Amino acid sequence: MNAVVHFVNSAIPGRFHKKLNIAVPKPEKRKAGRPSDAVKREAIIAAASDRFMHDGFAATSIEQVAADAGVSKVTIYNHFGDKRGLFTAAVERECEKMRGYFTIEEIPSGTIEERLTTFGEAIFAFLSRPEMMQFERRIAAETERDPAVGQAFLEAGPWRMKAGFSAWLAHACARGELSIADPDLAAEQFVSMAKGMGDLERRFGAKPSEIENNERIAGAVRVFLAAYRAD
C-alpha cells in the first residue's frame, strides 16, 4: 500500500499576519449533535432492512422506518426517492454481506478447490439464515400482487451476486485455473449444486445436518472442477 504523505505548513505567528496581509480563515465548526448524511443514510438502511426482513414490503411504511432510524420522512425521501428505492438499498445491504467474496480484490488465498469451497460455504450460510428465508417467503408472496417487488429484489440481490461470481470465474479463467466458455451459466451451475436439495428442504422445515451440507459443497466443487478445470 502506497504511503500518503501530508505536508502541513507551520502556523505563522500572529504578529506577522498584518504585515504580510495574510487572511487566516477560521475553521468551520460543525453543529454538535447533528449526524452526517452518511450516518443518517446507514441508520435508515439498517432500520429498513430490519423492517423489510420481519414485516415484508407491503406492511413496512416509511413512517415506521423513519421512527426506527430517528429521522424524518423527508430525509428518507431525499435519500432514496420512494419506498421501492429504500427497499432496493436494503436488499443491496444484505447481499453486500456476501458479495465481498466475489470481488477480485478480495479473493481468498489457497487452491482453486479451497476457494470454491469457501464460496460454497458462504452461499450456503447466507441463504440458510432464518431471516433471509423469511424475507424470501415474504417477497415471493408479495410478488404475486406486485411483480415489480420481485423484480427489484432480483436486480438488487441475486442477479448482482451472480454477476460478481461470474466475474470471479472469468478472472480465474484469465489466470489459467479454469476454462469456461460461459461464466454466467457456470456461476448458476455451481450455486445450484452447492445448495442442492438442502435449500428446498429448509424452506419446508427440514434441517439438513452439517455433514450433509459439507458433502453437498464438496461434491459441487468436485463436479465443477471436473467440467471446468483448465488442462
URWO-V841448 format. One record per run of one state. SS is the DSSP state (H for helix, E for strand, C for the rest). FROM is the first residue (numbers start at 1). LEN is the number of residues. If there is no record, write none. Layout:
{{SS | FROM | LEN} {SS | FROM | LEN}}
//
This chain:
{{C | 1 | 13} {H | 14 | 7} {C | 21 | 16} {H | 37 | 23} {C | 60 | 2} {H | 62 | 8} {C | 70 | 3} {H | 73 | 8} {C | 81 | 2} {H | 83 | 20} {C | 103 | 1} {H | 104 | 3} {C | 107 | 5} {H | 112 | 17} {C | 129 | 1} {H | 130 | 16} {C | 146 | 1} {H | 147 | 10} {C | 157 | 1} {H | 158 | 17} {C | 175 | 3} {E | 178 | 1} {C | 179 | 4} {H | 183 | 13} {C | 196 | 2} {H | 198 | 6} {C | 204 | 6} {H | 210 | 19} {E | 229 | 1} {C | 230 | 2}}
//
